[in-house]
Amino acid sequence: MNDMLGFGKFITGKRKSLGMTLRGMASELGIAPAYLSDIEKGRRYPPDMDKLKQMAEILKLTEDEKHTMFDLAGEGKNTIAPDLPDYIMSSKKVRVALRKAREVATEEDWEEFVKKLDNRGDKD
């Protein structure tokens, strides 16, 4: 329940920072205000990927904020972030790499790997 509350607090904070009411956001999402209230208070699981994408647009989230929201949604359901399964399943190499990393990689290995990817992105 605590992870669900983290997701709810994140959504509440972003919504309020835009000056948006709970009813207004619920209306834009096409859901009942009571349902959104339950999500924000951690009494309901985070919504499905389609609603999460809608939330990201409504809340004008940056890419990093969107990733945080997806991570919190996954944690709230005690599963992987919902933006990752399709990518993982799309490539055998990704699955092999993750399994190998699970066996031998350290946090430092991952940090180095992410830095390499960031540097590659900077060259584009």
OpenMM code with the backbone's topology and positions (N, CA, C; nanometers):
from openmm import Vec3, app, unit

residues = "MET ASN ASP MET LEU GLY PHE GLY LYS PHE ILE THR GLY LYS ARG LYS SER LEU GLY MET THR LEU ARG GLY MET ALA SER GLU LEU GLY ILE ALA PRO ALA TYR LEU SER ASP ILE GLU LYS GLY ARG ARG TYR PRO PRO ASP MET ASP LYS LEU LYS GLN MET ALA GLU ILE LEU LYS LEU THR GLU ASP GLU LYS HIS THR MET PHE ASP LEU ALA GLY GLU GLY LYS ASN THR ILE ALA PRO ASP LEU PRO ASP TYR ILE MET SER SER LYS LYS VAL ARG VAL ALA LEU ARG LYS ALA ARG GLU VAL ALA THR GLU GLU ASP TRP GLU GLU PHE VAL LYS LYS LEU ASP ASN ARG GLY ASP LYS ASP".split()
positions = [
    Vec3(0.0826, -0.1203, 0.0000),
    Vec3(0.0000, 0.0000, 0.0000),
    Vec3(0.0865, 0.1260, 0.0000),
    Vec3(0.2009, 0.1203, 0.0651),
    Vec3(0.2888, 0.2361, 0.0717),
    Vec3(0.3352, 0.2800, -0.0667),
    Vec3(0.3686, 0.1827, -0.1545),
    Vec3(0.4108, 0.2176, -0.2899),
    Vec3(0.2959, 0.2797, -0.3689),
    Vec3(0.1734, 0.2302, -0.3434),
    Vec3(0.0574, 0.2889, -0.4107),
    Vec3(0.0400, 0.4335, -0.3664),
    Vec3(0.0667, 0.4589, -0.2391),
    Vec3(0.0562, 0.5948, -0.1877),
    Vec3(0.1598, 0.6850, -0.2538),
    Vec3(0.2808, 0.6316, -0.2811),
    Vec3(0.3837, 0.7091, -0.3503),
    Vec3(0.3366, 0.7542, -0.4871),
    Vec3(0.2713, 0.6638, -0.5606),
    Vec3(0.2159, 0.6987, -0.6909),
    Vec3(0.1089, 0.8064, -0.6738),
    Vec3(0.0184, 0.7846, -0.5794),
    Vec3(-0.0902, 0.8796, -0.5563),
    Vec3(-0.0407, 1.0177, -0.5181),
    Vec3(0.0595, 1.0224, -0.4311),
    Vec3(0.1154, 1.1518, -0.3898),
    Vec3(0.1815, 1.2228, -0.5076),
    Vec3(0.2489, 1.1454, -0.5924),
    Vec3(0.3125, 1.2035, -0.7108),
    Vec3(0.2067, 1.2695, -0.7994),
    Vec3(0.0990, 1.1967, -0.8279),
    Vec3(-0.0090, 1.2485, -0.9138),
    Vec3(-0.0735, 1.3708, -0.8489),
    Vec3(-0.1030, 1.3608, -0.7199),
    Vec3(-0.1647, 1.4732, -0.6489),
    Vec3(-0.0774, 1.5981, -0.6568),
    Vec3(0.0522, 1.5808, -0.6309),
    Vec3(0.1441, 1.6949, -0.6344),
    Vec3(0.1498, 1.7607, -0.7706),
    Vec3(0.1585, 1.6795, -0.8753),
    Vec3(0.1648, 1.7342, -1.0114),
    Vec3(0.0337, 1.8041, -1.0475),
    Vec3(-0.0771, 1.7416, -1.0119),
    Vec3(-0.2080, 1.8006, -1.0425),
    Vec3(-0.2227, 1.9360, -0.9738),
    Vec3(-0.1897, 1.9397, -0.8463),
    Vec3(-0.2041, 2.0643, -0.7704),
    Vec3(-0.1079, 2.1721, -0.8194),
    Vec3(0.0114, 2.1313, -0.8636),
    Vec3(0.1079, 2.2309, -0.9129),
    Vec3(0.0575, 2.3007, -1.0389),
    Vec3(-0.0342, 2.2355, -1.1099),
    Vec3(-0.0952, 2.2968, -1.2285),
    Vec3(-0.2230, 2.3729, -1.1946),
    Vec3(-0.2612, 2.3704, -1.0666),
    Vec3(-0.3847, 2.4367, -1.0259),
    Vec3(-0.5084, 2.3636, -1.0735),
    Vec3(-0.4957, 2.2347, -1.0968),
    Vec3(-0.6055, 2.1543, -1.1497),
    Vec3(-0.6808, 2.0872, -1.0348),
    Vec3(-0.8122, 2.0901, -1.0419),
    Vec3(-0.8920, 2.0227, -0.9405),
    Vec3(-0.8979, 1.8730, -0.9689),
    Vec3(-0.9304, 1.7980, -0.8647),
    Vec3(-0.9465, 1.6536, -0.8803),
    Vec3(-1.0592, 1.6250, -0.9797),
    Vec3(-1.1690, 1.6977, -0.9659),
    Vec3(-1.2822, 1.6783, -1.0583),
    Vec3(-1.2435, 1.7118, -1.2022),
    Vec3(-1.1670, 1.8178, -1.2199),
    Vec3(-1.1240, 1.8569, -1.3537),
    Vec3(-1.0371, 1.7516, -1.4187),
    Vec3(-0.9425, 1.6977, -1.3422),
    Vec3(-0.8552, 1.5949, -1.3981),
    Vec3(-0.9334, 1.4671, -1.4257),
    Vec3(-1.0210, 1.4297, -1.3337),
    Vec3(-1.1026, 1.3097, -1.3540),
    Vec3(-1.1861, 1.3231, -1.4807),
    Vec3(-1.2415, 1.4413, -1.5024),
    Vec3(-1.3212, 1.4657, -1.6226),
    Vec3(-1.2368, 1.4485, -1.7481),
    Vec3(-1.1154, 1.5042, -1.7475),
    Vec3(-1.0271, 1.4902, -1.8642),
    Vec3(-0.9878, 1.3449, -1.8887),
    Vec3(-0.9770, 1.2673, -1.7808),
    Vec3(-0.9407, 1.1258, -1.7935),
    Vec3(-1.0605, 1.0374, -1.8284),
    Vec3(-1.1813, 1.0922, -1.8102),
    Vec3(-1.3017, 1.0128, -1.8354),
    Vec3(-1.3281, 0.9104, -1.7260),
    Vec3(-1.2911, 0.9459, -1.6020),
    Vec3(-1.3146, 0.8562, -1.4889),
    Vec3(-1.3885, 0.9320, -1.3795),
    Vec3(-1.4428, 0.8586, -1.2844),
    Vec3(-1.5154, 0.9202, -1.1734),
    Vec3(-1.4174, 0.9893, -1.0786),
    Vec3(-1.4550, 1.1064, -1.0267),
    Vec3(-1.3686, 1.1741, -0.9293),
    Vec3(-1.3358, 1.0857, -0.8084),
    Vec3(-1.4321, 1.0054, -0.7642),
    Vec3(-1.4083, 0.9166, -0.6492),
    Vec3(-1.2985, 0.8151, -0.6807),
    Vec3(-1.2958, 0.7667, -0.8044),
    Vec3(-1.1928, 0.6709, -0.8459),
    Vec3(-1.0549, 0.7373, -0.8447),
    Vec3(-1.0445, 0.8583, -0.8999),
    Vec3(-0.9170, 0.9304, -0.8991),
    Vec3(-0.8748, 0.9615, -0.7557),
    Vec3(-0.9698, 0.9991, -0.6717),
    Vec3(-0.9399, 1.0259, -0.5312),
    Vec3(-0.8821, 0.9014, -0.4640),
    Vec3(-0.9419, 0.7856, -0.4912),
    Vec3(-0.8913, 0.6599, -0.4342),
    Vec3(-0.7500, 0.6299, -0.4829),
    Vec3(-0.7222, 0.6574, -0.6103),
    Vec3(-0.5867, 0.6372, -0.6641),
    Vec3(-0.4890, 0.7296, -0.5914),
    Vec3(-0.5254, 0.8558, -0.5787),
    Vec3(-0.4368, 0.9532, -0.5150),
    Vec3(-0.4118, 0.9207, -0.3681),
    Vec3(-0.5100, 0.8597, -0.3022),
    Vec3(-0.4958, 0.8261, -0.1598),
    Vec3(-0.4387, 0.6861, -0.1377),
    Vec3(-0.4028, 0.6171, -0.2470),
    Vec3(-0.3416, 0.4857, -0.2343),
    Vec3(-0.4381, 0.3737, -0.2017),
    Vec3(-0.5674, 0.3978, -0.2239),
    Vec3(-0.6674, 0.2940, -0.1964),
    Vec3(-0.6983, 0.2089, -0.3190),
    Vec3(-0.6504, 0.2527, -0.4337),
    Vec3(-0.6667, 0.1773, -0.5594),
    Vec3(-0.5312, 0.1681, -0.6265),
    Vec3(-0.5149, 0.0606, -0.7044),
    Vec3(-0.3915, 0.0450, -0.7808),
    Vec3(-0.3817, 0.1527, -0.8882),
    Vec3(-0.2590, 0.1861, -0.9279),
    Vec3(-0.2422, 0.2780, -1.0411),
    Vec3(-0.3144, 0.2232, -1.1642),
    Vec3(-0.3603, 0.3112, -1.2524),
    Vec3(-0.4373, 0.2670, -1.3697),
    Vec3(-0.3502, 0.2001, -1.4758),
    Vec3(-0.4161, 0.1562, -1.5822),
    Vec3(-0.3459, 0.0888, -1.6921),
    Vec3(-0.2623, 0.1888, -1.7729),
    Vec3(-0.1845, 0.1336, -1.8646),
    Vec3(-0.0888, 0.2142, -1.9417),
    Vec3(-0.1571, 0.3254, -2.0213),
    Vec3(-0.2736, 0.2984, -2.0789),
    Vec3(-0.3431, 0.4022, -2.1558),
    Vec3(-0.3775, 0.5224, -2.0681),
    Vec3(-0.4293, 0.4953, -1.9481),
    Vec3(-0.4632, 0.6051, -1.8566),
    Vec3(-0.3369, 0.6754, -1.8066),
    Vec3(-0.2298, 0.5979, -1.7855),
    Vec3(-0.1038, 0.6602, -1.7431),
    Vec3(-0.0528, 0.7569, -1.8495),
    Vec3(-0.0625, 0.7166, -1.9757),
    Vec3(-0.0200, 0.8057, -2.0848),
    Vec3(-0.1062, 0.9313, -2.0881),
    Vec3(-0.2365, 0.9146, -2.0669),
    Vec3(-0.3267, 1.0301, -2.0615),
    Vec3(-0.2866, 1.1224, -1.9468),
    Vec3(-0.2597, 1.0618, -1.8312),
    Vec3(-0.2195, 1.1414, -1.7144),
    Vec3(-0.0934, 1.2211, -1.7451),
    Vec3(0.0024, 1.1572, -1.8100),
    Vec3(0.1280, 1.2248, -1.8435),
    Vec3(0.1020, 1.3473, -1.9305),
    Vec3(0.0109, 1.3345, -2.0262),
    Vec3(-0.0224, 1.4489, -2.1127),
    Vec3(-0.0938, 1.5579, -2.0349),
    Vec3(-0.1940, 1.5187, -1.9583),
    Vec3(-0.2731, 1.6153, -1.8819),
    Vec3(-0.1850, 1.6913, -1.7830),
    Vec3(-0.0931, 1.6180, -1.7193),
    Vec3(-0.0064, 1.6785, -1.6178),
    Vec3(0.1185, 1.7436, -1.6767),
    Vec3(0.1311, 1.7372, -1.8107),
    Vec3(0.2444, 1.7992, -1.8811),
    Vec3(0.3794, 1.7522, -1.8242),
    Vec3(0.3919, 1.6195, -1.8080),
    Vec3(0.5128, 1.5634, -1.7490),
    Vec3(0.6294, 1.5654, -1.8472),
    Vec3(0.7485, 1.5922, -1.7957),
    Vec3(0.8706, 1.5787, -1.8749),
    Vec3(0.8983, 1.4293, -1.8926),
    Vec3(0.9948, 1.3949, -1.9762),
    Vec3(1.0310, 1.2531, -1.9940),
    Vec3(1.0747, 1.1913, -1.8615),
    Vec3(1.1572, 1.2623, -1.7860),
    Vec3(1.2028, 1.2097, -1.6567),
    Vec3(1.0857, 1.1920, -1.5599),
    Vec3(0.9949, 1.2879, -1.5573),
    Vec3(0.8775, 1.2765, -1.4703),
    Vec3(0.7891, 1.1600, -1.5131),
    Vec3(0.7773, 1.1406, -1.6442),
    Vec3(0.6988, 1.0285, -1.6954),
    Vec3(0.7607, 0.8959, -1.6502),
    Vec3(0.8926, 0.8857, -1.6587),
    Vec3(0.9614, 0.7639, -1.6142),
    Vec3(0.9393, 0.7411, -1.4653),
    Vec3(0.9456, 0.8484, -1.3872),
    Vec3(0.9191, 0.8376, -1.2433),
    Vec3(0.7776, 0.7881, -1.2195),
    Vec3(0.6814, 0.8442, -1.2917),
    Vec3(0.5426, 0.8020, -1.2764),
    Vec3(0.5271, 0.6539, -1.3107),
    Vec3(0.5892, 0.6091, -1.4217),
    Vec3(0.5809, 0.4684, -1.4605),
    Vec3(0.6442, 0.3790, -1.3539),
    Vec3(0.7587, 0.4210, -1.3000),
    Vec3(0.8241, 0.3427, -1.1943),
    Vec3(0.7342, 0.3316, -1.0716),
    Vec3(0.6756, 0.4428, -1.0306),
    Vec3(0.5860, 0.4420, -0.9149),
    Vec3(0.4622, 0.3569, -0.9409),
    Vec3(0.4106, 0.3608, -1.0635),
    Vec3(0.2942, 0.2781, -1.0982),
    Vec3(0.3297, 0.1302, -1.0886),
    Vec3(0.4469, 0.0931, -1.1391),
    Vec3(0.4905, -0.0459, -1.1289),
    Vec3(0.5090, -0.0880, -0.9847),
    Vec3(0.5740, -0.0036, -0.9061),
    Vec3(0.5951, -0.0339, -0.7646),
    Vec3(0.4619, -0.0464, -0.6921),
    Vec3(0.3656, 0.0377, -0.7298),
    Vec3(0.2336, 0.0332, -0.6677),
    Vec3(0.1608, -0.0973, -0.6933),
    Vec3(0.1945, -0.1619, -0.8042),
    Vec3(0.1344, -0.2919, -0.8376),
    Vec3(0.2307, -0.4071, -0.8092),
    Vec3(0.3454, -0.3739, -0.7473),
    Vec3(0.4493, -0.4720, -0.7168),
    Vec3(0.4939, -0.5477, -0.8421),
    Vec3(0.5183, -0.4713, -0.9476),
    Vec3(0.5605, -0.5288, -1.0748),
    Vec3(0.6538, -0.4315, -1.1460),
    Vec3(0.6957, -0.4685, -1.2642),
    Vec3(0.7844, -0.3844, -1.3447),
    Vec3(0.7081, -0.2613, -1.3951),
    Vec3(0.7790, -0.1532, -1.4163),
    Vec3(0.7165, -0.0323, -1.4706),
    Vec3(0.6445, -0.0670, -1.6008),
    Vec3(0.5225, -0.0181, -1.6197),
    Vec3(0.4413, -0.0601, -1.7343),
    Vec3(0.4930, -0.0178, -1.8715),
    Vec3(0.5922, 0.0707, -1.8768),
    Vec3(0.6468, 0.1100, -2.0070),
    Vec3(0.7580, 0.0159, -2.0537),
    Vec3(0.7973, -0.0821, -1.9724),
    Vec3(0.9115, -0.1670, -2.0065),
    Vec3(0.8809, -0.3046, -2.0661),
    Vec3(0.7726, -0.3728, -2.0306),
    Vec3(0.7530, -0.5096, -2.0807),
    Vec3(0.7581, -0.5247, -2.2324),
    Vec3(0.6949, -0.4360, -2.3069),
    Vec3(0.6965, -0.4473, -2.4535),
    Vec3(0.8389, -0.4392, -2.5070),
    Vec3(0.9192, -0.3479, -2.4511),
    Vec3(1.0583, -0.3350, -2.4951),
    Vec3(1.1367, -0.4617, -2.4616),
    Vec3(1.1200, -0.5100, -2.3419),
    Vec3(1.1925, -0.6308, -2.3001),
    Vec3(1.1552, -0.7486, -2.3886),
    Vec3(1.0282, -0.7632, -2.4190),
    Vec3(0.9829, -0.8764, -2.5000),
    Vec3(1.0154, -0.8591, -2.6478),
    Vec3(1.0506, -0.7395, -2.6895),
    Vec3(1.0759, -0.7144, -2.8321),
    Vec3(1.2127, -0.7641, -2.8784),
    Vec3(1.3013, -0.7972, -2.7852),
    Vec3(1.4372, -0.8345, -2.8241),
    Vec3(1.4925, -0.9449, -2.7348),
    Vec3(1.5321, -1.0533, -2.7980),
    Vec3(1.5940, -1.1625, -2.7226),
    Vec3(1.7227, -1.1142, -2.6563),
    Vec3(1.7980, -1.0281, -2.7243),
    Vec3(1.9241, -0.9770, -2.6688),
    Vec3(1.9007, -0.9010, -2.5377),
    Vec3(1.7919, -0.8273, -2.5311),
    Vec3(1.7602, -0.7541, -2.4081),
    Vec3(1.7349, -0.8529, -2.2947),
    Vec3(1.6577, -0.9570, -2.3224),
    Vec3(1.6278, -1.0562, -2.2189),
    Vec3(1.7542, -1.1294, -2.1738),
    Vec3(1.8394, -1.1660, -2.2690),
    Vec3(1.9655, -1.2329, -2.2350),
    Vec3(2.0523, -1.1398, -2.1500),
    Vec3(2.0617, -1.0142, -2.1907),
    Vec3(2.1439, -0.9174, -2.1173),
    Vec3(2.0925, -0.8982, -1.9742),
    Vec3(1.9617, -0.8887, -1.9581),
    Vec3(1.9056, -0.8704, -1.8238),
    Vec3(1.9313, -0.9919, -1.7355),
    Vec3(1.9182, -1.1097, -1.7927),
    Vec3(1.9453, -1.2306, -1.7135),
    Vec3(2.0927, -1.2378, -1.6734),
    Vec3(2.1800, -1.2051, -1.7659),
    Vec3(2.3234, -1.2053, -1.7358),
    Vec3(2.3537, -1.0998, -1.6294),
    Vec3(2.2964, -0.9832, -1.6440),
    Vec3(2.3185, -0.8758, -1.5470),
    Vec3(2.2684, -0.9167, -1.4084),
    Vec3(2.1565, -0.9845, -1.4049),
    Vec3(2.1016, -1.0295, -1.2765),
    Vec3(2.2025, -1.1195, -1.2042),
    Vec3(2.2772, -1.1977, -1.2828),
    Vec3(2.3746, -1.2907, -1.2247),
    Vec3(2.5024, -1.2216, -1.1784),
    Vec3(2.5507, -1.1225, -1.2546),
    Vec3(2.6855, -1.0718, -1.2267),
    Vec3(2.7000, -0.9201, -1.2136),
    Vec3(2.6064, -0.8427, -1.2603),
    Vec3(2.6243, -0.6967, -1.2634),
    Vec3(2.6086, -0.6346, -1.1245),
    Vec3(2.6897, -0.5322, -1.1005),
    Vec3(2.6800, -0.4533, -0.9778),
    Vec3(2.6108, -0.3210, -1.0105),
    Vec3(2.5783, -0.2448, -0.9084),
    Vec3(2.5207, -0.1114, -0.9294),
    Vec3(2.6169, -0.0251, -1.0105),
    Vec3(2.7450, -0.0392, -0.9829),
    Vec3(2.8459, 0.0390, -1.0556),
    Vec3(2.8475, 0.0013, -1.2038),
    Vec3(2.8312, -0.1292, -1.2329),
    Vec3(2.8240, -0.1730, -1.3728),
    Vec3(2.7076, -0.1043, -1.4436),
    Vec3(2.5929, -0.0986, -1.3771),
    Vec3(2.4751, -0.0357, -1.4371),
    Vec3(2.4968, 0.1138, -1.4567),
    Vec3(2.5572, 0.1782, -1.3584),
    Vec3(2.5849, 0.3218, -1.3711),
    Vec3(2.6752, 0.3490, -1.4908),
    Vec3(2.7782, 0.2663, -1.5069),
    Vec3(2.8703, 0.2819, -1.6201),
    Vec3(2.7976, 0.2587, -1.7528),
    Vec3(2.7125, 0.1581, -1.7560),
    Vec3(2.6360, 0.1265, -1.8766),
    Vec3(2.5441, 0.2431, -1.9149),
    Vec3(2.4750, 0.2977, -1.8173),
    Vec3(2.3843, 0.4102, -1.8437),
    Vec3(2.4626, 0.5322, -1.8919),
    Vec3(2.5790, 0.5569, -1.8334),
    Vec3(2.6632, 0.6692, -1.8781),
    Vec3(2.7049, 0.6515, -2.0237),
    Vec3(2.7413, 0.5286, -2.0606),
    Vec3(2.7785, 0.5018, -2.2001),
    Vec3(2.6612, 0.5305, -2.2933),
    Vec3(2.5430, 0.4890, -2.2537),
    Vec3(2.4249, 0.5154, -2.3367),
    Vec3(2.3960, 0.6650, -2.3442),
    Vec3(2.4105, 0.7336, -2.2312),
    Vec3(2.3906, 0.8790, -2.2308),
    Vec3(2.4893, 0.9472, -2.3247),
    Vec3(2.6145, 0.9057, -2.3203),
    Vec3(2.7166, 0.9643, -2.4080),
    Vec3(2.6858, 0.9374, -2.5542),
    Vec3(2.6370, 0.8195, -2.5839),
    Vec3(2.5997, 0.7857, -2.7213),
    Vec3(2.4865, 0.8773, -2.7673),
    Vec3(2.3909, 0.9029, -2.6789),
    Vec3(2.2795, 0.9912, -2.7118),
    Vec3(2.3236, 1.1344, -2.7334),
    Vec3(2.4285, 1.1774, -2.6620),
    Vec3(2.4804, 1.3140, -2.6765),
    Vec3(2.5450, 1.3367, -2.8121),
    Vec3(2.5923, 1.2304, -2.8765),
    Vec3(2.6617, 1.2427, -3.0051),
    Vec3(2.5653, 1.2544, -3.1224),
    Vec3(2.4389, 1.2204, -3.0987),
    Vec3(2.3405, 1.2250, -3.2088),
    Vec3(2.3003, 1.3653, -3.2436),
] * unit.nanometer
topology = app.Topology()
chain = topology.addChain("A")
for resn in residues:
    res = topology.addResidue(resn, chain)
    for name in ("N", "CA", "C"):
        topology.addAtom(name, app.Element.getBySymbol(name[0]), res)
